[in-house]
Amino acid sequence: MPLSIFWGLSFPLTKIVSYSVSPMIISLVRVSVAMLFFYALGRGFSIGFKQFINAVLNFILFLIFLNLGVFLSPNPGLVAVMIYTQPIFVLVIEWIMGSKVKIKGAIGVILG
């Protein structure tokens, strides 16, 4: 339950903080906290260059654009809904473009 509360508060709090701090700084703080946590958790685990680039593109850029969206939007709740319904949009666009939607992917979107 506490995790749900913190997760739900992250968007309104990001909006409040973004009035005095840039979205880049907010992203830097969030990534730094996560990095320290996962560094302690993953000692002895190594990644290659490809995995590092994947992490940069999928995590750091995601947070930068997420915080920028919260900053520019008058409603942080709308940003949260748009971000977390993204897999549904991807599934629909994939179907519209003629790609075969895999059952595992559809089940993952439904469960997620």
N, C-alpha and C positions, 0 to 999 in steps of 0.2 A: 504494500500500500504506500509506504513512503516513497518508493521509486516512482510510482505513478504520479504522486503529487509533485515531485521534483521535475519529472518529465513534462507534466502539464504546465508547470509554472515557467519552464525555460523560455517559451516564446514571449509571453508578456514581459518577463524580466529582461530578455534580450532587447525588446522594444524600448523599455525604460532606460537601460544602460546605453543604448545606441544614440540617445540624445546628447551624451557627453563623451562617448568613446566611439571610434570608428569601427565598422564591422570587421576590418582586418585585425584589430587589436582583440576584439571579442573572440574571433576565430583562433588567434594565437594563444590566448589564455585557455580556451577549451581544449585545443590540441595538446598544449603543454601538460595540462592536468591528466588527460587521457594517456599521454606518452609516459609520464612518470608511473602511473598505475600499471600499464601494460609492460613497461620495462621491468618492474619488480616482479610481475607475474610471469614473464617469459624469459627469465635469465637462462642462458645457455641455448636459446633458440635463435637461429640465424636465418636471415632472408637474403635473397639475391637481389641484384639490381632491378630485374623485371618486377619483382614483388614490391620493391621500394617505390618504383614509378607508379605502379598500380595503387599503392596506398596514397600517394600524393594526389593522384587524379580522383580517386574515389572517396577520400575522406577529407583531405584538407580543402580541395576546391569545393566540395559539397558544402562544407561548413562556411566557407567564405561567401558563396552565393546564397546560402540559407540566411545568414546574418544580414547580407545586403538586402534580401527580399523582405525580411522583417523590418529593417530600417526604412525601406521605401514604401512599405504597405501601411495603410492606416489601420489595418486589422490583423494583428499577429495570429489570431485564430485561423483566419483564411489561409495564411501562409502554411500553417501546420497541416491543415486539411489538404492543401494542394501538394505538399511534399510527400505526405504519407499515403496519398491515393495514386501516386505516380506509377506504381506497378500495374494498377488497373488500366491506366491510360496506355501504358506500353503494350499490355496484352491486347487491348482493343485496336490500337494502331497496327500491331503485328498482324492481327486477323484481317483488317481492312486492306493491308498491303499484300495479302495473299499468302503470307507465311503460314505454315501449319502450326497451330497452337498445340504444344505438347501437354499431355494430361498432367504430368508432374508439375509443370509450370503453372497451369491453371489451378491445380490444387494448392500449390504454394501461395498463390495470390489470394485465393479464397481463405486459407487458414491465417495468412498474415494480416 
